[in-house]
Amino acid sequence: MWKRVCCFALLLASALSGAEFKAGVARVRITPEGPIWMSGYASRKKPSEGVIHDLWAKALALEDRRGNRVVIVTTDLIGLPRSLAEAVAAEVQKRYRLERARLLLNASHTHTGPMVRGNLTLMFDLSDDEQRKIERYGQRLAEDLVTVIGAALGRLVPAQLAFGQGTVGFAVNRREPTEKGIRLGVNPKGPVDHSVPVLRVTDASGKLVAVLFGYACHTTTLTGEFYQISGDYAGFAQIELEKTYPEAAAMFLMLCGGDQNPHPRSTLELAEQHGRTLAQEVERVLSNRLRPLRGPLRAAFRIVEPQFAPHTRETFEQRLNDPHPVRARHARAMLALYDERRPIRRIPYPVQAIRFGDTLTLVALGGEVVVDYALRIKREYPGEEIVVAGYSNDVMCYIPSLRVLKEGGYEAVDSMLYYGQPGPFSEDVEEIVFSGIYDVLKRVGRRPVRP
């Protein structure tokens, strides 16, 4: 009886406050201390040299009137590998009883951030000392993520959520067709997703406490010759927004930008410019009438297993003496797995969905997801708002669509060397990923309307 009375009192208090949700926000600085090898560009020859601006992990905890919780974490990092993400999720579940389906970990994919252990493992041949730096950074990062999640959960206060969409145009498809095949370049006729989803979080007084916004574009305005730590355009966008709203946390969510690049690029001024452009569009959306969100908060999480195209020992033995050092290093790593009788045939792939009442659904996919996935999901699930994030819960390699896989090129083939994967996927990769998407969306109450 006492428990029922307490529960009723809590629900009554929430109703009287007029708040549909509770929200808590926290952040932790994750800038590396001192020089460290940076990730994203194999052309780099040395560790980092200074910092343009700090890197952050930010957590947004949400709770509906029924006590259902979710936590969304954004990080200014190249990617969070599964080993780190699952260790964090397990500790969070142990400490705070938050189910795995209700924790989303997203990386901005900045190429001017540190290497993270377990991600892009074959990009460089590092000394033991540099490896230890990366190992220590990863250990501290895991601790920081658990801490920031706990801090956000501990700060829950009555809140209102609202959603809107904007658009900016600096992302361009980078898969440029040539007579010799697909190359990394500029393809203005290629598919893009220029949408800017914006989730506004305000407290009971109407004050902005957090804004979660996204964009589908590689964070690669700053190219391989830059050796200073930064969050690239996504970092600059967050800084601009927090200047405008100094009491709020600006959180960048990386969407399906695996085959999208900022254009133009390659200068610090352009990174700042793209950041301002994105921030100004978020501010414009915030200034307009947004759609209020309601509960309940539903969540689902599933692992599917895309398969790689068939390979044998001979596949890699032929590359041992390849003049390209990465190809030779990759061949040795793959043969070592054959020696251990555990060659890679498939990968565990995380698929997640979080739904806000019947108004908004957030789909979170692992890996460097090409834009085709977001466009297909939006076609098949029209009506209710849907946001599709990549780079979530694991960044194990690129995830090509069937179209991209058949065309070949960097995202489909060459990038697998740096990620330590055996080669391209089999042609059922898109449908295997979509089997997971259909499942988690069904479990949160969404059904496709296929054309």
N, C-alpha and C positions, 0 to 999 in steps of 0.2 A: 504493500500500500504506500509506504513512504517513498519508494522508487517512482511509483506512478505520479505521486504528488510533485516530486522534484522535476520529473520529465515535463509535466504539465506547466510548471512554473517557468521552466526554461523556454518552452514553446511560446507561452504567453508573453514573456519578456521580449522575445524576438519579434513577435507580431506587433507589440506596442511600439517597438523601435522603428517599425516600417521597413526593416531590412530583410531582404530575401535570403541573404547570405551572411556569412562571416568571412573576413579576409585577414591574412597576416602576411607581412612582407619582411624579408631580411636579405642582407647581402654580405659577401665576404670578398676581400681582395685576394686575387689569385695570381698576381704578377710574380714571376720568378725572381728570386733574389740573386742578382749577379748574372753573368753571361751563361747562356744555355743554348743548345742547338735548337733552331727553329724548324718547324715542319711546313710541308706544303710544296716546296720547290727543291727538286733534286740537284739543281745547279748551285746551291749554296755550298761554300767551302769552309765556313768558320761559324762559331757560335754568335749569339746576339751581341749587339753593341748599343746598350742604352735602351731607354723607354720613351716612346712618344706619349702614351697615356696608359694608365693602369688597366689591367684586366679584372673582370668581376664574375663571380657566380652569384646569381640572384634567385631567390625562391619566392613564389607566390602560393600561399596555402589558402584553400577555399573550403568552406563548409556550408552545406545547405541546411534547411530547417529540420531535416530528419537526422542530422548528424553525419551524413555522408561527406567524406573529405576527398580532395585531390590536391596534389602539390605539383606545380610546374616549375622546373628549374631551367634557367638559361645560363649559358657559360660562354665566355669569350675564348674559345678554344678550337683547335682543328677538329677534334672529335673525341668522344668518350667511348673507349672500347668496351665490349661486353663484360670482360673480366672486372673492370672497374665499376661499371654501371650496376652489375648484379651484386657485387660486394656492398656497394652503397645501399642498394635496395634491400638487401637482406638485413643490414644493420638498422635501417630505418624501420623495417617491419618489426624487428625485435624490440627496438626502443620505443617506437611510437604507434605500433599496431596499424601501420598504414599498408594496405595490401599492395602487391606489386602492380596491379592494374591501375592504381591510383597515384602512381609516381611517374612523371614524364621528365626525362633528362634530355635536353637539347643543346647542341653545340653550334655556334655561329659559323664555324669553319674558317676562321681567320687564318690566313697564311703568314701572318706576322705574329704568331704566338708560339709557345714552346712545343717541342715534341711531347707527346703523352705516351707513356709506356703501353705497348700493345697496339698502337695505331701507326700505320705506315712503317712497319718494322724494318723493311728492307730498303728504305730510301737512302740510308747512309750506312757506311761501315765505320762505326764510332769506336773510340778508345774505351777502355774499361772505366776510366775516370769520367768520361762524358756519359757513359751508360749509367753509372752510379748517380750522377746528377739528375738524370731523367727518372730513375727509380725513386729517388728521394722526393722529387717533385710530385710524382704520382701518388706516393704514400700520403704526403701532406694534402694533396688535392682530395683524395678520398675522405680524409678526416674533415676537411673543410666543408665538403658537400653534405655530409651527415649533420654537421653542426649548423649549417645555414638552413637546412630543412627543419631541424628541430626548433630553431629560433623563429622561423615563420609560423610553425604550428603553435608556438607558445605566445604569439601576438594576435591571435584571432579576435577581431572586433566586428560589430555589425557593419555591413557593407552592402552596396548595390553594384551590380554589374550591368554594363551595356555594351553593345557591339555595333560597329560600323565598318565600312570598307572605303578605301581610297585607291588611287593608282598612281604609279610613277613609271617612267619609261627608260631608265638608264640600263636595265638588263637587256642583253641581246643573246640570242642563241649563238653559241661558239662553234658549232659543228659545221664547218665550211666545206661544201663539196668541191672537189678538184678532179682533174683528169686522173690523178694518182690515188683517188679515194678521199675519205674524210680526214681533214686536218683541223687542229685547233686554230680558230681564226674568228671571223665575224660573218654571221649568216643572217642578215636582216629578214630573210623570208622564212626562217626556221620558227618552230613553235615557241611561244613565251607565255608567261603568266605574270602580268604586271600589277596584279592586285596587291593591295596593302591592307590586310585585315587588322583591325584595332579593337582590343578589348579594354574598356575603361573600368577602373575599380575606384569607387568613391566611398568615403566613410559616411556615417550617419548624418553628418553636417553638410555633405555634398562636396567635401574637399577631395581632390584627386590624390590617391595614395599609391596607385600603380597604373601603368599603361603597358600592356603586352601587345607588341606589333610585329608583323612579319613581312618577309619579302623573299622571293625566289631568285636568288642571284649569288654566285660565288663571291666570297669576300676576298677578292684578289685584285683590287685596284692597285695595291702596292705589290709590285712584282719581285722577282727573285733577288734583285740587287739591293733591296731594302733589308737592313739588319737590325732595325729598332723595333722593339715589342710594341704592338698596338692591336686594337680590334678592327682595324681597317674601317670601311664606311659604316659598318654596323656599330662599331665603337663610337665613332664620331656622331652618329645619329642619336645614340643614347645620351651622350654628353650634351648635345644641343637641347634635347628634350628636358633634361634635368636642370639646365640653366633656366628654361622657361618655367618649369614646375619644380622648384628646388626641394619641396617636401615629398616628392613622389619618386618612385623607382621606375625607370624606363627599362623595359626588358625586350630584347630582340629575339625573335623566334625564326630560325632558318627554315625556309620552306623547301620546295622541290627544285633546287637550283643546280643540280648536278651538271647540266649542260648549258648553263647560263653564266655569262661574264658581265661585269660592269663595262660600259663603253661610253666615253673613252676611259683609258686607264694608264697606269705607270708613273703617276706623280703623286706626291703628298697632297698637293692642292686639289687634285681630282678626288682623292679619298674624302677630303673634308667637304668638297662640293657635293658629292653623292650623299654623304651623311646629312648635310643640311637639307638637300632636296627631300630625302626620306622623312626627316624630322618635321619639315614644314608641312608635308602632306598629312602626317599623323596629327599635327596641331590643327589643321583644317578640319579633319574628320572629327576631332574632339570638340570643335567649336560648333558643330552641327547637331541636330537631333539624332540621337542614337537609339537603337532598339533595346529596350530593357530585357535582361535575361532572367529566367526563372529556374527553379529547381524542378525535379531533383537532379543531382549530379550522378550520372551513370558512367561506369568505366568498364572496359574489357581489354584483355591483353592475351596475345597468343604468339607462339613461336611456330613458324613454318620452316621448311627446309628446301630452299632452291638447290638444284644440283648443277655441278659444273660439267662441261663437255668432257667426254672420256679422255683419259690420258694414261700413259704407261711410263715406266722407268726410262725407256728409250727416248721418250719425249724430251726429258731433261738431260740425259747423258749427252745428247747431241749439242747441248748449249754450254757445256762446262768450259769450253775454251773460247766462248764468244768474246770478241774484243770489247763489247759493251759491258762495263763492270757490273751494272745492275743485273743484266741478264745472267751473267755467270754466277753472281751471288744468289740470285733466285734459284738457279738450277741446283746449286749445292744445298740450299734450304729444302727444296722439294725432294731431293734424293735422300736427305737425312730423314725425312718423314717416311719415305719408302723403307729405309733401313729399319726404322722403328715399327714398321708394319701398321702405320696409320696415315697413309696418304689422304689428302683432303679430297673428298668426293662431293660434299655438300656443306652448307653452312646453316647454323641456327639463325633465323631472321625474325626480329621482333616487330609485331604489328599491334597497334594500340588505338583505342578510341575513347574519347571523353565527350559526353553529351550533356548539354545544359538544357534541361527541360525538353521542349520541342522546338527550340529556337536556333540552336547552334551546336554543331558537332566538330570536334577537333580530332583529326586522324594523324597519328604519329608513326612514321615509318623509319626503319633503320637504314643506314648507308647513305651514299651519295646518290639520291634518287633523281632521275631525269624528269623533266617537266611533264612528259607524256602521262605519268601516273596521276598527277594532280588534275590534269585536263580530263582524263578519262573518268576519274572519280566524280568530278563536278558534273560531267555529262550524265553519268548513271544515277546520280543522287541529286536531282534538281529540286527546287523549292526551298526547303530549309537551308539556312546558311551552313557551309562546310568549309573548313580550313584544313589544308593538307601540309603537314610539316615533314621534311626529311631530316636526316642527321640526328635521329632521336633514339636513345637507349642503346645504340651501338653504331659505330661507323667502321664497318669491316671491309668495304670496297664500294665501287660504283654499282648501282642497280639499274641496268639498262632495260628499256622496254624491248619488245620483240623487234620493233622498227629499228631502234638504235643498234641492237645486237646484229641484225642482218646487214646493216650499213658498215659495221666495224668501226675502227677509229679508237681514239684514246679511251673513252668511257667504256667501251665494250671489251677491249683487248689489252692495250698497252699498260693501262693503269694497274692491272692485276699484279704486275711485277712488283710494284712498290708496296702494295698491300700484302704481299706474301700469299696470294691466292694462286692456285695452279694454272688458271687460264680463264677463258671466257665461260659464261654460263651455257647450259643447254637451252634449247629454244622454248622450253616451257616455263622459263623464269617468270615472265609477266603473269601467267595464269596461276602459278603457284603462289606468288605474292598476293594476287587478287583473291585467291581462296581464303587467305587470312583476313584480308580487308572485308570481304563479304561476311565472314564469321563474326568479327568483332563489331561491325556495324549492326548486324542482326541482333547481337546480344545487348546493344544499347538502344534498340528499338527503331533502327533505320533499315529500310528495304530499298533495293535499287529499282529504278525505272529505266530499264535498258532500252536504248533506241532500236 
